[in-house]
Amino acid sequence: MSGVSASAAVETDTIRSALRMAKASLRRSDTADLDAEILLAQLLDVDRAFLHAHGEYALDVAQTRAFQSMLERRAAGEPIAYIIGEKGFYDLDLLVTPAVLIPRPETELLLEEALRLTTSVPAASIADIGTGSGALAIALARQRPRCRVYATDISADALAIARQNATGHDAAVAFFGGNLAGPLIDRGIKVDLLLANLPYIASADLKTLEVGRWEPRLALDGGADGLSLIRELLCQLPSVCKPGAHVLLEIGASQGAALRQLLRDRLRADADVLPDYAGFDRIVRFAVN
Ligand SMILES: C[S@@+](CC[C@H](N)C(=O)[O-])C[C@H]1O[C@@H](n2cnc3c(N)ncnc32)[C@H](O)[C@@H]1O
């Protein structure tokens, strides 16, 4: 929603008038009404139904100013999740800051496939490589409490957020800082299931994308063809996967064929490419022998 204007003054005195002005000021966004309500509900620490039921509630000066500042950030294109500091993923509310990728709905497909693969392996060891906010690792640890869940990230700032999220959700995840699966290999840890949503956008494409303005480059930039980190991870797999371990990788919308070829060449593995709800390549699934 770049280019949205926040020019309208927000002379708020009640919830009703604040919302009316906010919706006008975000009018170039497709989601102006929803955005305005989410921001005000977060600021007042109420749910959206409260806003509709209590339109006469009077905002004080500090609340009015804080709301105006939120609207300006949103009008400049900043994602709602960074403004309010949280994002829903599966059944979790996760803290997010600009140090972590905002978890995406399509990544829930990776989680669902991981849950399916572990249904009959209740005590599996699982690794989430490039954990970011901890979304996948924490959801898995909660859904599969008998599994041992490990997670890595190269970003210390991301790991700090992931640890906070794990604590907040009482999830038992062992977090390690370092390159890809390196920290697990160094400790001799081998897993039955490895999942990774690593950066997979080609560097040149990233320059043209709105996400590149807000979300960490470290979470998005997959090198010249988008597959640099995935290639590097493939080299590590024999050292971190038990024989027959399953691997799930999130990939870009048109990377399925390239990945299948890569897996044949590097690991002699036959991969399945699973589509997302829009029909695009989204997950590569294979076994390491
Ligand atoms: C696309 S984000 C995914 C975050 C999270 N797993 C999710 O699905 O929302 C990729 C993550 O990989 C991390 N990362 C990038 N390069 C890495 C590397 N060489 N080793 C470990 N993690 C890395 C980034 O810091 C970022 O948190």
The ligand as a Tripos MOL2 file, in Angstrom:
@<TRIPOS>MOLECULE
LIG
   27    29     1     0     0
SMALL
NO_CHARGES

@<TRIPOS>ATOM
      1 C1         12.2620  -16.5330    5.2770 C.3       1 LIG1
      2 S1         12.7600  -16.2890    6.9480 S.3       1 LIG1
      3 C2         11.7800  -17.5450    7.7330 C.3       1 LIG1
      4 C3         11.4980  -17.3200    9.1770 C.3       1 LIG1
      5 C4         10.5360  -18.3730    9.7770 C.3       1 LIG1
      6 N1         11.0680  -19.7150    9.6810 N.3       1 LIG1
      7 C5          9.1810  -18.3220    9.1100 C.2       1 LIG1
      8 O1          8.8470  -19.2450    8.3770 O.co2     1 LIG1
      9 O2          8.4490  -17.3440    9.3240 O.co2     1 LIG1
     10 C6         14.3670  -16.9700    6.8950 C.3       1 LIG1
     11 C7         15.1600  -16.9720    8.1840 C.3       1 LIG1
     12 O3         16.4360  -17.6010    7.9130 O.3       1 LIG1
     13 C8         17.4450  -16.9200    8.6180 C.3       1 LIG1
     14 N2         18.7200  -17.1550    7.9270 N.ar      1 LIG1
     15 C9         19.2060  -16.5220    6.8390 C.ar      1 LIG1
     16 N3         20.4070  -17.0300    6.5180 N.ar      1 LIG1
     17 C10        20.6750  -18.0080    7.4140 C.ar      1 LIG1
     18 C11        21.7770  -18.8930    7.6120 C.ar      1 LIG1
     19 N4         22.8440  -18.8860    6.7960 N.pl3     1 LIG1
     20 N5         21.7140  -19.7480    8.6540 N.ar      1 LIG1
     21 C12        20.6580  -19.7630    9.4930 C.ar      1 LIG1
     22 N6         19.5840  -18.9430    9.3580 N.ar      1 LIG1
     23 C13        19.6040  -18.0850    8.3270 C.ar      1 LIG1
     24 C14        17.0080  -15.4750    8.6140 C.3       1 LIG1
     25 O4         17.6200  -14.7510    9.6550 O.3       1 LIG1
     26 C15        15.4870  -15.6240    8.7730 C.3       1 LIG1
     27 O5         15.1290  -15.5850   10.1290 O.3       1 LIG1
@<TRIPOS>BOND
     1     1     2 1
     2     2     3 1
     3     2    10 1
     4     3     4 1
     5     4     5 1
     6     5     6 1
     7     5     7 1
     8     7     8 2
     9     7     9 1
    10    10    11 1
    11    11    12 1
    12    11    26 1
    13    12    13 1
    14    13    14 1
    15    13    24 1
    16    14    15 ar
    17    14    23 ar
    18    15    16 ar
    19    16    17 ar
    20    17    18 ar
    21    17    23 ar
    22    18    19 1
    23    18    20 ar
    24    20    21 ar
    25    21    22 ar
    26    22    23 ar
    27    24    25 1
    28    24    26 1
    29    26    27 1
@<TRIPOS>SUBSTRUCTURE
     1 LIG1         1 GROUP 0 **** ****
